[in-house]
Amino acid sequence: MIYSNTAAGAFEADQQDPLHKYRAQFLFPQHNGKESLYFTGNSLGLQARKTKELILEELEDWHKYGVEGHLEARRPWLSYHENFSANLAKIVGAKSTEVVAMNGLTTNLHLLMVSFYRPQGKRTKILCEGKAFPSDQYALKSQLRFHGLSPDEHLIEIMPDPETELIDEERIIAAIDANKDELALIMIGGVNYYTGQWFDMQRITDAGKRAGAIVGWDLAHAAGNVPLHLHEWQVDFAAWCGYKYLNSGPGGVSGAFIHEKHHGQKDIPRFEGWWGHDKENRFAMPDEFIPIPTAEAWQLSNAPVLAMTPLLASLELFAEVGMDQLRQKALKLTAYLEQVVNDVRANTGVELKVITPTEPNRRGSQLSIILPNQGKEVFNKLTAHGVIADWREPDVIRLAPVPLYNSFSDVFEFGQLLEKFLKD
Ligand SMILES: *Cc1c(COP(=O)(O)O)cnc(C)c1O
């Protein structure tokens, strides 16, 4: 164990943590005049302290300039989305021309599948993980039906092992190989929302490419959580949520990646809008669509500035810290939580089962734990005592100790409460 499961051990860990100071850059929901123990940054990330100031600046500029703010605002609205690309690119391991902040995740998945799910001849099938997040299932199935294909025949779902709830990559690779002449698209969640399993994305991408399929990733639970190298891995496309680990606020603006090998093509099917058109002559309002030779070609509308501002505040912090440092801390913090849970198990005799993989390179900052028997009751007591976590029926509690703002003391205090309520 890296740090002892005591108040002093957690305190010491926080003192030694180079990122501890970033906690003060975020606003925590309060509970009885104290910060809550917030472990749902994988669901809705916290508000960066600077968000309010940045939004007020936009409101001020709108007041001051009206429409002229498109050029005159301190961050001109015409190019507002460009403020995000460099920082997002570092987070997902891409060139800044390969990413764009826009829309919601499911919207982006659809827009990207219009371009990259192109069933032809025998190549019609989509492979995904079983028990995918419902929105992903709806998106995939409706894309199939849109092309006149039945999901029953054309969607290959690799189901989790009922014992462990995990999906062994070997089975994914075997399914890719077995269907290699019929696969049009592989689309999997990089980090599973339920178990927290982080797939070997590079290996699956390689296998998909060898099979001649397009490979896209849903990075809802991966972006800002685990290190990614989308460009280098030759991923074709990806999309993620802005409001989970990236703190863009409720329903906030999300992001997309399109590998540069797909840029600048006029004959790629794409749902087009004026914000994807060549910037040089956008306002000449030409009839013919000329795509911006970057991921921005997939934009439809001009940027929703006020909705994007929270992401700006958060990405500044990501840029300062960098994914390497974040990952270093995440490894320690998640290991600490795992140890605390192991101690609670030993001290109470309650069979707490962690379904998230134990290998650090197969998970990010999330542990999903089965609380048997009176689990929901214990969860409710935790909630009443200021723990904000996520409950999935029938018996799973999901906890995300987020390295940008959670502390080792948060984890320690959670363990104390869990032990107490399991003993009650
Ligand atoms: C959170 C999440 C979504 C949510 O989609 P929105 O379009 O942002 O509402 C979709 N897919 C996965 C895998 C998620 O984790």
The ligand as an ORCA input file, in Angstrom:
! r2SCAN-3c Opt
* xyz 0 1
  C     -22.705      9.584    -20.841
  C     -22.780      8.780    -22.074
  C     -23.598      9.169    -23.152
  C     -24.481     10.388    -23.054
  O     -24.777     10.883    -24.310
  P     -25.199     12.403    -24.550
  O     -25.468     12.439    -25.999
  O     -24.049     13.259    -24.122
  O     -26.404     12.703    -23.726
  C     -23.579      8.368    -24.290
  N     -22.807      7.273    -24.364
  C     -22.007      6.881    -23.339
  C     -21.155      5.673    -23.469
  C     -21.983      7.624    -22.172
  O     -21.220      7.229    -21.153
*
